[in-house]
Amino acid sequence: MAQIVADRVKETSTSTGTGAFTLSGALTGFRPFSAVCVNADVVYYCIQAVDAGGNPTGDWEVGQGTWGTGNTLTRTTVLASSNGNAAVSFAAGPKHVWLDVPADQISSFV
């Protein structure tokens, strides 16, 4: 299990609730998580609820999770969110999910 940091990794999802997210494929111009992750890799992620046009609708979450085969992102630690920095219970509808480097982690990469 490695900590993965990579550019231009972004997928869609329609998962709901506070549990694991099933990723549905890369957005145009981006790579899927499977292009840079193997089973049990740890990632920093951002999830953002969007409308049908891809515009943010308000709910978002930044955290650390584990990517698994089957294209699943298990959310393990929430670092910041639109829900008072607690896990967001995402409603039905599209979301964008991407690899992120949280602001509080920048010093570990510099």
N, C-alpha and C positions, 0 to 999 in steps of 0.2 A: 504494500500500500504506500503510494507516494503522494506527496502534496503536489497537485498539478496546477500550473499557471500557464496559460496559453492565450494567444490573441485570436480574435474573431471567431469565438465559439458561442453560438446563440441558437436556441431552438424554441419551438412553440410547445404548448401544453394546454390541455383542457382539464387537468386535475383540479380537484376541489378539496376543501378542508385544510387540516393542519398536518396531514401525513405526507408520505412519500409522493413524489411527482413522477409520472410517466411522461417522458419527453417524446414529442411527435415528429421530429425532423427539423433540420436546419432551415433558417430563413435564407432567402436569396442573398448570396454574397458572404455567407457565414459557413462555418464547419459545424458538424454535430459533435457532441461530447465524445462519441465513440471514436472520433478521429484522433483524440489526444488522451483518452482515459482507457484504463483496463479495470476489470472488476476490483472493487474495494479501494480505488483511488479516492483520496480526499481532495475536495475542491472548495474554494470560496465561490459562492453563487449570488446572483441577484434574481429575484422573481418579480415581475411587474404585471399586474392585470392591465389588459388593453381592450379597446373596443374592436369591432370588425375591421376598422381601418388601421389598426395598430397604434392608436393614440392612447396614452396612459389614462386610466380611469380612477386612480387614487390609491389602490392597495399595492403595497410593495414590501419586500423583505430582503435583507442581506444577511447571509450566514455562512456557516460551514456545513458541508454535507459529504455524503459518500455516494459515488457513482457506482452503479451495479449493472452487470449484463442484463439485458432486457430493457435497457435504456431507462433505468430508474434512478432518480436522485432522492436519496433519503436525507431529509433535513435533520441535522443533529444539534446544531447550536445557532440560535438566532442572535445576531450582533446588533441589528438595527431594523426597525420596521415602522410601518404606518400604524401599527397597533401598540404604540407605547413600548416598542422594542421587544415585544413578545411575538410568538408565532402568529401569523395571520391565518385566519380561516378563510381561504379564498373561495369565492362564490363561483357558480358556473360561468363559463365564458372563456375566451382565449387569454393566455398569458405568454409573455416572453421570458425565457430563462437563459441566463448567460453566465460564463465564468467572469469573476470579478476579483478585484483586489481591494478589500475594504480599507477605508482610510486609516483605521487603527492598526493595520498590518503593514503599512507602507515602510516603516522603519526596518522591518525584518527583511525587506527586499532591496534596500538601498545599501 
